Amino acid sequence: MTITNATSTDIDTIFELYKIASDYQKTKKTVVVWPDFERDMVVSEIKENRQFKLIINNTVACVWAIAFKDEQIWETSKDDNAIYIHRIATNAKFRGQQFVSKIVAWAKDYAKTNAIDYIRLDTLGNNTDLIGYYKKSGFDFLGMFELKNTDGLPDHYHNQPVCLFQIQLEQ
């Protein structure tokens, strides 16, 4: 297993994994389904070294993006020194391998190197299975919140409560 930055040659694979994730979400009746994401957003993340991939046997098994600010979602924590994980998407061939725990271990190392205090992520709606999975992966569940301003956020953030999760790191 290797974790590395995604490159421009990975863009089609990233969108294939987003499609797989979206199709899977559609099979779960209580889950918010991802919209089609903007290609320019992912291209920018790749250029800024904020899009990552987990590789197993020369195959992209999982992808995710990070941000260092997430003011619209984390409204009361906008000045915190944090890494925000977004859009974890898994290749169906590798489902069930606890990649979030591997991402958490990677993020903890990244945070130590970059003096970051929190690892955070969010999900939408009352997806109790996903809430439990994130808690099992080491995150504290902070609760469900209504966002005040969703302008500019991907469509799935509109009219949905957001579930916030974090790991507070000890420096």
Residue pairs with C-beta under 8 A, 6 or more apart in sequence:
1 54
1 55
1 56
1 61
1 102
2 54
2 55
3 52
3 53
3 54
3 55
3 102
3 106
4 52
4 53
4 55
5 46
5 49
5 51
5 52
5 53
6 14
6 45
6 46
6 51
6 52
6 53
6 63
7 46
8 43
8 46
10 46
10 51
10 53
10 60
10 63
11 39
11 42
11 43
11 46
13 53
13 60
13 63
14 42
14 51
14 53
14 63
14 89
15 37
15 39
15 42
17 60
17 62
17 63
17 89
17 90
17 91
18 34
18 36
18 37
18 87
18 89
20 89
20 90
20 91
20 92
21 34
21 89
21 90
22 33
22 34
24 92
25 31
25 32
25 33
25 34
26 33
28 127
28 129
30 125
30 126
30 127
31 125
31 127
31 130
32 123
32 124
32 125
32 127
32 156
32 160
33 156
34 87
34 154
34 156
35 154
35 155
35 156
37 87
37 154
38 154
42 51
42 65
45 51
45 65
50 65
50 66
50 67
51 63
51 64
51 65
52 63
52 64
52 65
52 66
52 106
53 60
53 62
53 63
54 60
54 61
54 62
54 63
54 99
54 102
54 103
55 61
56 94
59 91
59 93
59 94
60 91
61 90
61 91
61 93
61 94
61 97
61 99
62 88
62 89
62 90
62 91
62 94
62 99
62 102
62 103
63 87
63 88
63 89
64 85
64 86
64 87
64 88
64 89
64 103
65 85
65 86
65 87
66 83
66 84
66 85
66 86
66 107
67 83
67 84
67 86
68 82
68 83
68 84
69 78
69 84
70 78
70 82
70 84
70 120
70 122
71 78
72 147
72 149
72 150
72 151
72 152
72 153
73 84
73 122
73 147
73 153
73 157
73 162
73 164
74 80
74 82
74 84
74 120
74 122
74 164
75 147
75 148
77 118
77 120
80 117
80 118
81 115
81 116
81 117
81 118
82 116
82 117
82 118
82 119
82 120
82 166
83 107
83 110
83 111
83 114
83 116
83 118
83 119
83 120
84 120
84 121
84 122
85 103
85 107
85 119
85 120
85 121
86 121
88 99
88 100
88 103
88 121
90 97
90 99
98 137
100 133
100 134
100 137
101 137
101 138
104 119
104 137
104 138
104 139
104 167
107 119
107 167
108 119
108 167
108 169
110 116
111 117
111 119
111 169
112 169
115 171
116 169
117 168
117 169
117 171
118 166
118 167
118 168
118 169
119 139
119 166
119 167
119 169
120 164
120 165
120 166
120 167
121 134
121 139
121 165
121 166
122 162
122 163
122 164
122 165
123 130
123 131
123 134
123 162
123 163
123 165
124 156
124 157
124 160
124 161
124 162
124 163
125 160
125 161
125 163
126 144
126 161
126 163
127 163
130 163
131 141
131 163
134 141
134 165
135 141
135 165
138 167
139 165
139 166
139 167
140 165
140 166
140 167
140 168
141 163
141 164
141 165
142 164
142 165
142 166
143 163
143 164
144 161
144 162
144 163
144 164
145 161
145 162
145 163
145 164
146 161
146 162
147 153
147 157
147 162
150 157
150 158
